[in-house]
Amino acid sequence: MNTTVSCELHLRLVVSSESSLPVPAGLRYDTADPYAVHATFHTG
């Protein structure tokens, strides 16, 4: 049996020392592939 863990989070893309942009993202881990974490970046 595989177990999947996922979460949604808010990241910041640092453009310069004075500026950054919000980047919503999701992370997913599945025990079927124990060495991988899949990241999805929600843009637009």
CHARMM internal coordinates of N, CA and C (Angstrom, degrees):
IC EDIT
DIST 1 N 1 CA 1.4538
DIST 1 CA 1 C 1.5326
ANGL 1 N 1 CA 1 C 108.91
DIST 1 C 2 N 1.3125
ANGL 1 CA 1 C 2 N 116.40
DIHE 1 N 1 CA 1 C 2 N 131.16
DIST 2 N 2 CA 1.4661
ANGL 1 C 2 N 2 CA 122.08
DIHE 1 CA 1 C 2 N 2 CA 178.34
DIST 2 CA 2 C 1.5169
ANGL 2 N 2 CA 2 C 110.31
DIHE 1 C 2 N 2 CA 2 C -93.22
DIST 2 C 3 N 1.3059
ANGL 2 CA 2 C 3 N 115.32
DIHE 2 N 2 CA 2 C 3 N 145.05
DIST 3 N 3 CA 1.4571
ANGL 2 C 3 N 3 CA 122.06
DIHE 2 CA 2 C 3 N 3 CA 175.16
DIST 3 CA 3 C 1.5187
ANGL 3 N 3 CA 3 C 108.14
DIHE 2 C 3 N 3 CA 3 C -115.05
DIST 3 C 4 N 1.3303
ANGL 3 CA 3 C 4 N 115.98
DIHE 3 N 3 CA 3 C 4 N 136.20
DIST 4 N 4 CA 1.4613
ANGL 3 C 4 N 4 CA 121.92
DIHE 3 CA 3 C 4 N 4 CA 178.30
DIST 4 CA 4 C 1.5230
ANGL 4 N 4 CA 4 C 109.02
DIHE 3 C 4 N 4 CA 4 C -120.26
DIST 4 C 5 N 1.3219
ANGL 4 CA 4 C 5 N 115.49
DIHE 4 N 4 CA 4 C 5 N 135.70
DIST 5 N 5 CA 1.4606
ANGL 4 C 5 N 5 CA 122.34
DIHE 4 CA 4 C 5 N 5 CA 175.86
DIST 5 CA 5 C 1.5180
ANGL 5 N 5 CA 5 C 107.06
DIHE 4 C 5 N 5 CA 5 C -123.39
DIST 5 C 6 N 1.3308
ANGL 5 CA 5 C 6 N 116.60
DIHE 5 N 5 CA 5 C 6 N 132.74
DIST 6 N 6 CA 1.4644
ANGL 5 C 6 N 6 CA 119.38
DIHE 5 CA 5 C 6 N 6 CA 178.50
DIST 6 CA 6 C 1.5189
ANGL 6 N 6 CA 6 C 109.76
DIHE 5 C 6 N 6 CA 6 C -140.00
DIST 6 C 7 N 1.3336
ANGL 6 CA 6 C 7 N 114.87
DIHE 6 N 6 CA 6 C 7 N 156.10
DIST 7 N 7 CA 1.4590
ANGL 6 C 7 N 7 CA 120.28
DIHE 6 CA 6 C 7 N 7 CA 177.13
DIST 7 CA 7 C 1.5225
ANGL 7 N 7 CA 7 C 109.37
DIHE 6 C 7 N 7 CA 7 C -153.18
DIST 7 C 8 N 1.3002
ANGL 7 CA 7 C 8 N 115.23
DIHE 7 N 7 CA 7 C 8 N 151.66
DIST 8 N 8 CA 1.4637
ANGL 7 C 8 N 8 CA 123.22
DIHE 7 CA 7 C 8 N 8 CA 174.72
DIST 8 CA 8 C 1.5220
ANGL 8 N 8 CA 8 C 107.12
DIHE 7 C 8 N 8 CA 8 C -105.32
DIST 8 C 9 N 1.3218
ANGL 8 CA 8 C 9 N 116.34
DIHE 8 N 8 CA 8 C 9 N 139.83
DIST 9 N 9 CA 1.4538
ANGL 8 C 9 N 9 CA 119.56
DIHE 8 CA 8 C 9 N 9 CA -179.93
DIST 9 CA 9 C 1.5214
ANGL 9 N 9 CA 9 C 110.53
DIHE 8 C 9 N 9 CA 9 C -147.99
DIST 9 C 10 N 1.3188
ANGL 9 CA 9 C 10 N 115.74
DIHE 9 N 9 CA 9 C 10 N 165.45
DIST 10 N 10 CA 1.4612
ANGL 9 C 10 N 10 CA 122.42
DIHE 9 CA 9 C 10 N 10 CA 179.94
DIST 10 CA 10 C 1.5221
ANGL 10 N 10 CA 10 C 108.45
DIHE 9 C 10 N 10 CA 10 C -112.07
DIST 10 C 11 N 1.3308
ANGL 10 CA 10 C 11 N 115.22
DIHE 10 N 10 CA 10 C 11 N 119.41
DIST 11 N 11 CA 1.4606
ANGL 10 C 11 N 11 CA 121.89
DIHE 10 CA 10 C 11 N 11 CA 177.88
DIST 11 CA 11 C 1.5173
ANGL 11 N 11 CA 11 C 109.32
DIHE 10 C 11 N 11 CA 11 C -106.90
DIST 11 C 12 N 1.3218
ANGL 11 CA 11 C 12 N 116.71
DIHE 11 N 11 CA 11 C 12 N 170.05
DIST 12 N 12 CA 1.4596
ANGL 11 C 12 N 12 CA 121.73
DIHE 11 CA 11 C 12 N 12 CA 175.68
DIST 12 CA 12 C 1.5189
ANGL 12 N 12 CA 12 C 107.72
DIHE 11 C 12 N 12 CA 12 C -127.38
DIST 12 C 13 N 1.3272
ANGL 12 CA 12 C 13 N 116.29
DIHE 12 N 12 CA 12 C 13 N 128.89
DIST 13 N 13 CA 1.4591
ANGL 12 C 13 N 13 CA 123.02
DIHE 12 CA 12 C 13 N 13 CA 174.42
DIST 13 CA 13 C 1.5201
ANGL 13 N 13 CA 13 C 107.36
DIHE 12 C 13 N 13 CA 13 C -90.60
DIST 13 C 14 N 1.3138
ANGL 13 CA 13 C 14 N 116.91
DIHE 13 N 13 CA 13 C 14 N 114.46
DIST 14 N 14 CA 1.4617
ANGL 13 C 14 N 14 CA 121.50
DIHE 13 CA 13 C 14 N 14 CA -178.62
DIST 14 CA 14 C 1.5232
ANGL 14 N 14 CA 14 C 108.13
DIHE 13 C 14 N 14 CA 14 C -83.35
DIST 14 C 15 N 1.3427
ANGL 14 CA 14 C 15 N 115.42
DIHE 14 N 14 CA 14 C 15 N 114.15
DIST 15 N 15 CA 1.4612
ANGL 14 C 15 N 15 CA 122.13
DIHE 14 CA 14 C 15 N 15 CA -178.71
DIST 15 CA 15 C 1.5263
ANGL 15 N 15 CA 15 C 110.16
DIHE 14 C 15 N 15 CA 15 C -88.05
DIST 15 C 16 N 1.2989
ANGL 15 CA 15 C 16 N 116.29
DIHE 15 N 15 CA 15 C 16 N -40.63
DIST 16 N 16 CA 1.4649
ANGL 15 C 16 N 16 CA 122.31
DIHE 15 CA 15 C 16 N 16 CA 176.83
DIST 16 CA 16 C 1.5252
ANGL 16 N 16 CA 16 C 107.33
DIHE 15 C 16 N 16 CA 16 C -152.94
DIST 16 C 17 N 1.3042
ANGL 16 CA 16 C 17 N 116.50
DIHE 16 N 16 CA 16 C 17 N -178.83
DIST 17 N 17 CA 1.4671
ANGL 16 C 17 N 17 CA 118.87
DIHE 16 CA 16 C 17 N 17 CA 179.80
DIST 17 CA 17 C 1.5272
ANGL 17 N 17 CA 17 C 112.23
DIHE 16 C 17 N 17 CA 17 C -66.92
DIST 17 C 18 N 1.3299
ANGL 17 CA 17 C 18 N 117.29
DIHE 17 N 17 CA 17 C 18 N -17.38
DIST 18 N 18 CA 1.4697
ANGL 17 C 18 N 18 CA 121.04
DIHE 17 CA 17 C 18 N 18 CA -179.95
DIST 18 CA 18 C 1.5247
ANGL 18 N 18 CA 18 C 113.57
DIHE 17 C 18 N 18 CA 18 C -106.75
DIST 18 C 19 N 1.3204
ANGL 18 CA 18 C 19 N 118.15
DIHE 18 N 18 CA 18 C 19 N -10.03
DIST 19 N 19 CA 1.4644
ANGL 18 C 19 N 19 CA 119.54
DIHE 18 CA 18 C 19 N 19 CA -170.24
DIST 19 CA 19 C 1.5295
ANGL 19 N 19 CA 19 C 111.81
DIHE 18 C 19 N 19 CA 19 C -136.29
DIST 19 C 20 N 1.3396
ANGL 19 CA 19 C 20 N 115.08
DIHE 19 N 19 CA 19 C 20 N 141.46
DIST 20 N 20 CA 1.4638
ANGL 19 C 20 N 20 CA 120.95
DIHE 19 CA 19 C 20 N 20 CA 173.81
DIST 20 CA 20 C 1.5244
ANGL 20 N 20 CA 20 C 108.99
DIHE 19 C 20 N 20 CA 20 C -147.33
DIST 20 C 21 N 1.3237
ANGL 20 CA 20 C 21 N 115.70
DIHE 20 N 20 CA 20 C 21 N 158.32
DIST 21 N 21 CA 1.4624
ANGL 20 C 21 N 21 CA 122.12
DIHE 20 CA 20 C 21 N 21 CA -178.53
DIST 21 CA 21 C 1.5257
ANGL 21 N 21 CA 21 C 109.48
DIHE 20 C 21 N 21 CA 21 C -122.38
DIST 21 C 22 N 1.3503
ANGL 21 CA 21 C 22 N 117.45
DIHE 21 N 21 CA 21 C 22 N 142.27
DIST 22 N 22 CA 1.4627
ANGL 21 C 22 N 22 CA 119.16
DIHE 21 CA 21 C 22 N 22 CA 176.97
DIST 22 CA 22 C 1.5335
ANGL 22 N 22 CA 22 C 110.39
DIHE 21 C 22 N 22 CA 22 C -73.67
DIST 22 C 23 N 1.3190
ANGL 22 CA 22 C 23 N 116.00
DIHE 22 N 22 CA 22 C 23 N 140.74
DIST 23 N 23 CA 1.4644
ANGL 22 C 23 N 23 CA 121.54
DIHE 22 CA 22 C 23 N 23 CA 177.94
DIST 23 CA 23 C 1.5316
ANGL 23 N 23 CA 23 C 108.10
DIHE 22 C 23 N 23 CA 23 C -136.47
DIST 23 C 24 N 1.3399
ANGL 23 CA 23 C 24 N 117.49
DIHE 23 N 23 CA 23 C 24 N 101.51
DIST 24 N 24 CA 1.4629
ANGL 23 C 24 N 24 CA 118.76
DIHE 23 CA 23 C 24 N 24 CA 174.46
DIST 24 CA 24 C 1.5345
ANGL 24 N 24 CA 24 C 109.41
DIHE 23 C 24 N 24 CA 24 C -68.61
DIST 24 C 25 N 1.3196
ANGL 24 CA 24 C 25 N 116.20
DIHE 24 N 24 CA 24 C 25 N 143.11
DIST 25 N 25 CA 1.4590
ANGL 24 C 25 N 25 CA 119.76
DIHE 24 CA 24 C 25 N 25 CA -177.05
DIST 25 CA 25 C 1.5261
ANGL 25 N 25 CA 25 C 110.16
DIHE 24 C 25 N 25 CA 25 C -147.81
DIST 25 C 26 N 1.3112
ANGL 25 CA 25 C 26 N 114.45
DIHE 25 N 25 CA 25 C 26 N 163.91
DIST 26 N 26 CA 1.4539
ANGL 25 C 26 N 26 CA 121.35
DIHE 25 CA 25 C 26 N 26 CA 174.75
DIST 26 CA 26 C 1.5181
ANGL 26 N 26 CA 26 C 109.51
DIHE 25 C 26 N 26 CA 26 C -130.30
DIST 26 C 27 N 1.3249
ANGL 26 CA 26 C 27 N 116.12
DIHE 26 N 26 CA 26 C 27 N 143.24
DIST 27 N 27 CA 1.4557
ANGL 26 C 27 N 27 CA 121.89
DIHE 26 CA 26 C 27 N 27 CA 175.79
DIST 27 CA 27 C 1.5222
ANGL 27 N 27 CA 27 C 108.34
DIHE 26 C 27 N 27 CA 27 C -119.77
DIST 27 C 28 N 1.3446
ANGL 27 CA 27 C 28 N 115.91
DIHE 27 N 27 CA 27 C 28 N 142.00
DIST 28 N 28 CA 1.4655
ANGL 27 C 28 N 28 CA 120.19
DIHE 27 CA 27 C 28 N 28 CA 179.55
DIST 28 CA 28 C 1.5206
ANGL 28 N 28 CA 28 C 109.24
DIHE 27 C 28 N 28 CA 28 C -139.58
DIST 28 C 29 N 1.3262
ANGL 28 CA 28 C 29 N 115.63
DIHE 28 N 28 CA 28 C 29 N 134.09
DIST 29 N 29 CA 1.4603
ANGL 28 C 29 N 29 CA 122.72
DIHE 28 CA 28 C 29 N 29 CA 176.89
DIST 29 CA 29 C 1.5196
ANGL 29 N 29 CA 29 C 107.82
DIHE 28 C 29 N 29 CA 29 C -123.83
DIST 29 C 30 N 1.3272
ANGL 29 CA 29 C 30 N 116.55
DIHE 29 N 29 CA 29 C 30 N 136.11
DIST 30 N 30 CA 1.4621
ANGL 29 C 30 N 30 CA 122.13
DIHE 29 CA 29 C 30 N 30 CA 178.92
DIST 30 CA 30 C 1.5210
ANGL 30 N 30 CA 30 C 108.04
DIHE 29 C 30 N 30 CA 30 C -129.94
DIST 30 C 31 N 1.3207
ANGL 30 CA 30 C 31 N 117.18
DIHE 30 N 30 CA 30 C 31 N 130.17
DIST 31 N 31 CA 1.4621
ANGL 30 C 31 N 31 CA 120.61
DIHE 30 CA 30 C 31 N 31 CA -179.07
DIST 31 CA 31 C 1.5260
ANGL 31 N 31 CA 31 C 112.37
DIHE 30 C 31 N 31 CA 31 C -65.39
DIST 31 C 32 N 1.3217
ANGL 31 CA 31 C 32 N 118.35
DIHE 31 N 31 CA 31 C 32 N -14.77
DIST 32 N 32 CA 1.4631
ANGL 31 C 32 N 32 CA 120.78
DIHE 31 CA 31 C 32 N 32 CA 175.94
DIST 32 CA 32 C 1.5277
ANGL 32 N 32 CA 32 C 111.05
DIHE 31 C 32 N 32 CA 32 C -66.00
DIST 32 C 33 N 1.3277
ANGL 32 CA 32 C 33 N 117.08
DIHE 32 N 32 CA 32 C 33 N -26.10
DIST 33 N 33 CA 1.4678
ANGL 32 C 33 N 33 CA 122.83
DIHE 32 CA 32 C 33 N 33 CA 177.33
DIST 33 CA 33 C 1.5306
ANGL 33 N 33 CA 33 C 107.01
DIHE 32 C 33 N 33 CA 33 C -129.86
DIST 33 C 34 N 1.3277
ANGL 33 CA 33 C 34 N 118.00
DIHE 33 N 33 CA 33 C 34 N 79.07
DIST 34 N 34 CA 1.4675
ANGL 33 C 34 N 34 CA 121.30
DIHE 33 CA 33 C 34 N 34 CA -167.32
DIST 34 CA 34 C 1.5234
ANGL 34 N 34 CA 34 C 115.88
DIHE 33 C 34 N 34 CA 34 C -66.93
DIST 34 C 35 N 1.3234
ANGL 34 CA 34 C 35 N 118.40
DIHE 34 N 34 CA 34 C 35 N -12.68
DIST 35 N 35 CA 1.4649
ANGL 34 C 35 N 35 CA 120.32
DIHE 34 CA 34 C 35 N 35 CA -178.96
DIST 35 CA 35 C 1.5240
ANGL 35 N 35 CA 35 C 112.60
DIHE 34 C 35 N 35 CA 35 C -102.09
DIST 35 C 36 N 1.3269
ANGL 35 CA 35 C 36 N 117.89
DIHE 35 N 35 CA 35 C 36 N 8.36
DIST 36 N 36 CA 1.4686
ANGL 35 C 36 N 36 CA 120.65
DIHE 35 CA 35 C 36 N 36 CA -175.57
DIST 36 CA 36 C 1.5275
ANGL 36 N 36 CA 36 C 111.24
DIHE 35 C 36 N 36 CA 36 C -121.29
DIST 36 C 37 N 1.3121
ANGL 36 CA 36 C 37 N 114.70
DIHE 36 N 36 CA 36 C 37 N 141.48
DIST 37 N 37 CA 1.4630
ANGL 36 C 37 N 37 CA 122.81
DIHE 36 CA 36 C 37 N 37 CA 167.51
DIST 37 CA 37 C 1.5171
ANGL 37 N 37 CA 37 C 105.78
DIHE 36 C 37 N 37 CA 37 C -124.00
DIST 37 C 38 N 1.3252
ANGL 37 CA 37 C 38 N 116.85
DIHE 37 N 37 CA 37 C 38 N 125.43
DIST 38 N 38 CA 1.4607
ANGL 37 C 38 N 38 CA 121.75
DIHE 37 CA 37 C 38 N 38 CA -178.21
DIST 38 CA 38 C 1.5232
ANGL 38 N 38 CA 38 C 108.88
DIHE 37 C 38 N 38 CA 38 C -94.73
DIST 38 C 39 N 1.3198
ANGL 38 CA 38 C 39 N 115.87
DIHE 38 N 38 CA 38 C 39 N 128.91
DIST 39 N 39 CA 1.4644
ANGL 38 C 39 N 39 CA 121.78
DIHE 38 CA 38 C 39 N 39 CA 178.98
DIST 39 CA 39 C 1.5200
ANGL 39 N 39 CA 39 C 109.13
DIHE 38 C 39 N 39 CA 39 C -113.00
DIST 39 C 40 N 1.3316
ANGL 39 CA 39 C 40 N 115.91
DIHE 39 N 39 CA 39 C 40 N 134.24
DIST 40 N 40 CA 1.4613
ANGL 39 C 40 N 40 CA 122.57
DIHE 39 CA 39 C 40 N 40 CA 175.29
DIST 40 CA 40 C 1.5186
ANGL 40 N 40 CA 40 C 107.48
DIHE 39 C 40 N 40 CA 40 C -121.84
DIST 40 C 41 N 1.3338
ANGL 40 CA 40 C 41 N 116.00
DIHE 40 N 40 CA 40 C 41 N 125.02
DIST 41 N 41 CA 1.4590
ANGL 40 C 41 N 41 CA 121.18
DIHE 40 CA 40 C 41 N 41 CA 179.69
DIST 41 CA 41 C 1.5203
ANGL 41 N 41 CA 41 C 108.18
DIHE 40 C 41 N 41 CA 41 C -104.71
DIST 41 C 42 N 1.3379
ANGL 41 CA 41 C 42 N 117.01
DIHE 41 N 41 CA 41 C 42 N 122.50
DIST 42 N 42 CA 1.4638
ANGL 41 C 42 N 42 CA 123.09
DIHE 41 CA 41 C 42 N 42 CA -176.73
DIST 42 CA 42 C 1.5289
ANGL 42 N 42 CA 42 C 108.66
DIHE 41 C 42 N 42 CA 42 C -92.30
DIST 42 C 43 N 1.3255
ANGL 42 CA 42 C 43 N 116.52
DIHE 42 N 42 CA 42 C 43 N 103.90
DIST 43 N 43 CA 1.4626
ANGL 42 C 43 N 43 CA 121.19
DIHE 42 CA 42 C 43 N 43 CA -179.32
DIST 43 CA 43 C 1.5181
ANGL 43 N 43 CA 43 C 109.68
DIHE 42 C 43 N 43 CA 43 C -112.68
DIST 43 C 44 N 1.3089
ANGL 43 CA 43 C 44 N 115.57
DIHE 43 N 43 CA 43 C 44 N 159.58
DIST 44 N 44 CA 1.4551
ANGL 43 C 44 N 44 CA 121.12
DIHE 43 CA 43 C 44 N 44 CA 175.31
DIST 44 CA 44 C 1.4496
ANGL 44 N 44 CA 44 C 111.71
DIHE 43 C 44 N 44 CA 44 C 80.53
END
COOR INIT
IC SEED 1 N 1 CA 1 C
IC BUILD
